Amino acid sequence: MNNGEDNHVWVSIGITKNLGNYESMRLDAGAKIAGDPQDDKLWNKLWETVDAQLEAKLAEIDKGNAG
């Protein structure tokens, strides 16, 4: 019996950013969405969304370090 736990796509991206002066910061972003794990379009959409969120957070951090 399938309770729906297998009907989702989950992705996660992580990056370690060098902040200089021997400091670094780790950022991780992930998301889970209900759907068919065999659906490549769903995977691509989720990867693009998580990647965009990670890039936005990196840009926010870079902006804060520039000031």
VENQUI-V400221 format. One line per field, one symbol per residue. ss: DSSP state (H for helix, E for strand, L for the rest). psi: psi as a letter, one per 20 degrees, with the letter a starting at -180 (. if undefined). burial: + if it has 9 or more other ideal C-beta (glycine too) atoms within 8 Angstrom, else -. A space follows every 50 residues. Layout:
ss=???
psi=???
burial=???
This chain:
ss=LLLLLLLEEEEEEEEEEEEELLEEEEEEEEEEEELLLLLHHHHHHHHHHH HHHHHHHHHHHHHHHHL
psi=ppjihilrppqpqqqpppirkkqrppppqrqpqpaoiiohhggggggggg ghgghghghgggghhh.
burial=------+++-+-+---+---------+-+++-+-+-+-+--++--++-++ +-++--++--+------
